[in-house]
Amino acid sequence: MTLDERLDRIVGRALELEALLASGVSGEAFTQASREYGEIEPVVSRINALRAAEQEARQAEALLADPEMKELAEAELSELHETLPQLRQDVRLAMLPRDAADERSAILEVRPAAGGDEAALFASELFDLYRRYADLRGWRFSVMDYDESELGGLRCGIAEITGKGVFARLKYESGVHRVQRVPATESQGRIHTSTVTVAVLPEAEEVDVTIDETDLRIDVYRASGAGGQHVNKTESAVRITHMPSGIVVAMQEEKSQHKNKAKAMKILRARLYERERAQAHESRAADRRSQVGTGDRSERIRTYNFPQGRVTDHRVNLTLYKIDRIMLGEIDDFVDALTQEEQAALLAAEGL
């Protein structure tokens, strides 16, 4: 099937749905038709814009034979030849299958991996990087858990980032982030390599994941801070174990056991939802490999080299020599490159 034939089919389906909705249909049929129409209407809008421009181009070409209109027609054609490729690309991108989680808010988890104290310090800096990025995008960054180490590093940081399209922009950050620099604690001036893991999970609603209370083991204990001193004397910290999956979530940020449990359940729900999404993705993509990596936390995705002032994203082979700006949250160059790479892979897979 050619691209034009696929576009005709989409426009035809939209007309069928419009007629169905105008016929007075109700109940489940109305709900399904409304949902389907809402999904394809943006595609139809782009198709209409493309076809209107193509029609204008045909009309301008016809005027080239008229000496009095030739100059005007050439100017119009020149402008249309610049806009038509982008309109065609917009249509192709609009036809790509949508990730249902893209528009959601997200749960961010940052943890040190290899490198001891230096890894914990860089984990703290990465957590701040995402806080600044959220500020730049106008998102709300709410700390859910922040376990600080003795030297001011981060043992584990979890945040809820709320806004439109958060997951679509941050999902590429999941993976292993590697830092190369001379630690402040290193007297010999030697460059050390440390790693930090980042996980970005789409925030899940209760309807997305069914959790049976009988599958949960909930333990409560006293919260403790850096160095092991007690933050409070009541058993406010909560640890929830989801027995079927083995997922464990511990939360002690709040002084209230009830609030800690609510936060832990939100994180558990997000992890279970992402687990289901990953399994579905694997079954769909078993026959092809994503060009932007799996997003798995075991995969090294980016290197921050402080002595050379550069940051390299290994998935798209993009190196930027502005590490100071990137640590201030300016990561859109990486996000845009990864988005375009994923779109190119999807376009190829869909035959567009």
N, C-alpha and C positions, 0 to 999 in steps of 0.2 A: 504494500500500500504506500503510495506517495505521500509526501507531507501535505500537499493540497487536499488529497482525499481524506486524510485524517482530520484536517481542519474543517472540511465540509461536514464530516460526521459529527464533530463536536458542536458546530453551529446548528445542525439539524436536531441534535438531541436537546439543545437548549430551547429550540422552538417547540419541541414536543412537550417539554416540561412546563413552559410558559402556558401552553394551551391546557395542559392538565390542571395547573394551579388556578387558571381562570374559569375552569368548568365547575368549580364549587366542590371539588373533592375534599374529603375531610378525614379525620382520624389518622391512622398510621400511614396511609397512602399519601396524605398531605405532608406529614412530617418527613417521610423519606424523599418525596419530590422536592420539598423545600431545601433539604440538606444537600441533595445532589445538585440542585440549581445553584445554590450558594457556592458550591465547590467549583463549578465550571464557568460561572458568570465572569470571574476575572479573566479567564482564558479567552472567552468570547469577546470581551471588551478589547483585548489586545489584538485578536484576529480582525475585528472590525476596523481598528486603527491601521493595521497593516494593509488591509484590502482597500481602504479609502486612499491611502498613500499610493498604492499600486495603480489605482484608477486614475489618480491625478497624474501619475507619471505617463500613463498611456495617452491621456488627453494632451499633455504637454508635448509628447513625441509627435502627435498628429499635427500639432501647430507648427512644427519645424519647417514644414513645406510652405507656410505662409510668410512671405518676406516681411510683412508688417509686424508679425507676431513672433518671428524667429528669436530675436534677442531676449524677449520676455520669457519665451518657452525654454531657452537654454539656461537662463538664470534659475528658473523654477526646477528644471531637471537637475542642475548642479546641486541644489539644496536637497532635493529628494534622494539623490544618489548617496548623500551623506547620511540621511536619516533612515533609509530603508534597511540597511544591514542591522542597525540596532533594533528596529521594529521586529525584524525576523528573529533576532536573538531573544528578544523579550517574549515572543510567542513560544519559542522552543523551551525557554526556562519555565514559563507558566504551565507548560504541559508536563513537566517533570512530576513524578509522584512526590507528594508532600510528606515530610516527617511530622506526624501529629504532635510531637513534643516540641517542635521548634518555637512555637509562640509562648511556651510556658516559662515560668520562673524556674530557678534552679537551686540545688543544694551544692555548695562547694566544699570539698574536703582537701586539706593540705597537710601532708605528713613528711617528716624527714625520713630518708631511706639510708643510704650508705654515706658515712662521713662524720658520724658523731656530732660533736658540738657545732661544727661548721655547717653541717646539714641542717641542724635545728635553727641556726641563725638565718640561713638562706630561706628556710621554710617560712620564717617570720616575714622576711622581705617579700617573698612571693605573695603571701597572704595580703600584705599591704598593697602590692601591685594590683591585685584584683579589687581591692577596696577603692583604689584610685580610679581604676577603669570603670567601675560601677558609677562613681561620681561623675566621670566624663560623659557617660551614657545617660545620666539622669535616672539611674536605677537606685533602689533602696537596698543597702547592704546591712543586714542584721546578723551580728555575731551570735551563734547558737552555742558554741563551745570554744574555749581558748585555753589550752593547757600550756603554760609558759615554763620553760626550763630554767635552771639556776642561773645561766649566763644571759638570760633575756631572749633565748631562742624559742622555738615553737615545737612542742611535742606533737600536738594535734590542733588544727584549727578548722572549725566548721562554721559556715555562714549560709544564710538564706539570702539569695539575691532576687529581688522582686522587681518585675517590670515586663514590658511587652518584648517578646523575642529574645529574652535573656539566653535561653538554652541554645538557640540558633547561633549566637555569637560565641558563646563560651564552650560549646561542646568539643571544640578542637583542642582545648587546653588539657584534656584528660591524657595522662601519660607520665613518663619520667622526665623531669627537668634536671639537666646537669649543669653544675656551676664549676668554673675553673678560676681560682684566684688564690692570692696569698692570705691565709686566715690572719685575723688580728692577733691570734694566740701563737702564731708561728714566728719565732725569733730568727730563724735562719733565712727567711724570705723565700721559702720554697712554695711553688704553686701546688695546691691540693685540688683534687677533684672530688666533689660530693654530689649526691643526688637527692631529689625531693619528688615525692609522688603527688600528683594532683588528680582528683576525681571530680567530675561535674555531672550531676544527676538531675534529670528533669523532675521538677516537683510533681508529686503524685497526689491525686485527689482520692478520697475514700472509695469512690466508685471504680477507680482504676485497679485497685488491688483489694482482694478479699482476704482479711486476716482473721483466722479463727483464734479466739482468745485461749482456747485449750492448747494451741500450738506454741504459746508463749511461756517462757520462764522468766519471771521478774524478780530480781534481787535488789535490795536496797542496802545502802551502806553509807558510812560517813564520808563526806567529800574531803579531799585533801589537795593542797596546792604545791607549789614548787618547794622542794626540800622535804616534803612529806608532812609539813605542819598542817594541823586541821584548820580548814576554813570555817567550819561550824561544828557544833557538838551534836547535831541531830542527824539522823539517817536520811538525808535529803537526796543523795546521789542514787541514780537508778541505772541498773544494767538489765537490758531486755535481750533475751536469746530467742530467736525464732527457730524452733527445733527442726522443722523439716528442711530448712536451707542451711542451718548452722550460722546464720548471720547474727552477729552480736553488736549491739549499740549501747554504749555507756554515756551517760550525761550527768554532769554535776555543776553546770554553769549557774543554775538558779539555786536560791536558798529553799525554794519550795519543791517538795517531792512531786507534787502534782504537775508543776510546770516542767520539771525535768522529764517526767514520763511523757508528757505531751510532745516535747521536742524530740525525744528518742523515738516515739512512734512515727513522727513526721519523717525522720531520717530513715527508719526501717522501711516505711512505705515507699520512699524514693528508691532505696536500694533494691527492693523486691520488684518495683516497676521497671527499673533499668535492667534487672536480670531477665525479666520477661521480654523486654524489647530486644536485648542482645540475642536471646535464643531465637526470636522471630527473625531478626536480621540475619543470623547465621543460616537459617533454613532458606531464606530468600536469596542470599548472596553466596551460597555454597559453590556456585559454578564460576564465580569471578572474584578477583581480589580488588579491594578498594585501593585507589591510587593515593589516598591520603592517610593510609594506615588504618589499623583496626581501632584505634582509640583505647586500646587496652593499657592498663596502668603499668604493665611490665615493659612497654615499648618506649625507648628513649625517643623523645620528640624534639627536644630543643636544648641547645647548649649556650650558656651565658659565660663568655670569656672576658673577665674584667681587665686583665692586663692589656689585651688588644682592643678593648672597648667594643666588642662585637657580640651579636646574638645571631645564632644560626638555627633555622627550623629545618630539620633533616628531612621532613616529608615533602617539602617543595623546594629544597635546596636554595632557600632564601637566606642571605646573610645581610644584616643591617649593622652599620657602624655607628650606633647611637644608643649605647646601652643605658646611659643616664636617662634618656627620654623614655625608653622602654620600661625601666624600673619605676618611672612615674606613672605608668599605666597606659602608655601610648602603644598599644599592641594591635591597632586596627590594620596596619600593613600586613601583619601575619594572618590575621583573621580573614581579611579580604582575599589574600592569595590562596588560603586553604579552601575558602568557600568556592572560588572560581575553579580550583582544581577538582573539587568534588562535583561541581556542576558539569564540568567537562567529562568526567568519568560517567556520570549518570546519563548525559546526552548520548554518549557513545553506546552505553548499555541499552538505551531505549531506542536506538536507531534514529535519533533526531539530528 
